[in-house]
Amino acid sequence: MLPRGSRRQWEVAVAIWASAGMVLLAGAVVFAVIYAIGGVAVGAAFGDAPLATGLFFLRLSGTAAVAWVPVLLLTWLGLAQLVEKRKGRDKAQHR
């Protein structure tokens, strides 16, 4: 998601937050599938109360996604350092 050779910290932040959102949504889908396999009428639940059902699965996914927070933070730190390294290299070349 992060453009190759990026030199902007906001692009790093957007990429990390987008990744977190995708992990959260993917987890919600996985939990919905697991519930459906277990015999819960997930489709009917979404038909009756789509917002409440969606929030239920997002909450389950959020609980499980807490394990990914350190990985995302370390990735963010590494990418931020890479961006600063590129910016420093550019400055050194233009002197």
N, C-alpha and C positions, 0 to 999 in steps of 0.2 A: 504494500500500500504506500509506503514511503517512496517518493520519487528517487531514483538512483542519482547519487551525487548531490542530494539536497543540502542546502546551506541555511535553512530556516528552522528555528526551533518550533515555531507554531505548526509546521508540517509534521514534525516528530510527534507533537502532542495530539494532533488530529489523528495520526495513524495509530497511536496507542489507544486513544479513546474509541476509535472505530473497531479496533481489534477486540477491545473489552466488550463492546456492544455485540459483536458477532459471536463471541464466546458465550455471552449471556443468552442470546437468541438460540444458538445451537443447543445449549443445555436445556432450554425450555422445550424445544422440539424433542430432544431425547427423552426428557421426563414424560412428555405427553405420549410418546410412542410406548414407553415402558408401562404407563398406566393403561393404555389401550390394549397392550398385549396381556396385561393382568386382568382384563375383563371389564374395566371401567368404560362407560359410554362417553368417551372424550368428545366425540363429534356432537352428541346430544347436549353435553355440557356447554360446548362453545355456541351451540344454537340457542340455548336458553339464556345464558349469561356470558357473552363473549368477553367482556371486560374483566369480570371477576375470575373467569377461568384462565384467561391469559395472565392476569396478575398472579394467580396461584402458581402457575408453572414458572413464571419469571422469578417469583420468590424462591421456589425450590432451586431453580438454576442459580440464583444469586448466592444462596447458601453454599452450593457446591463450588461456585466460581471463586469463593474466597481463597481457595487453594492456589488459584492462578495469580492472585495479587502480587506476591513476591516476584514471580516470573515476569509479569508485565512491568513492575517497577525496575527490575534489573535491566530489562530490555530497553526501557525508556532511558535509563542512565547511560547505557552503552551507546545508544543512538545519539543522545545529546552530546556525549563526548566526541563521537565521530564527526558530528556537524561542526563542533568547535575546532576540531583538528583540521577539517577541510578549510574552514574560514581562516585559521592561522596560517595554513600552507598558502592560501591565496594571497594573504597579506605579505608574506615573506617573498613571494614571487614577484610582486608588484613594486618592490622597493628598489 
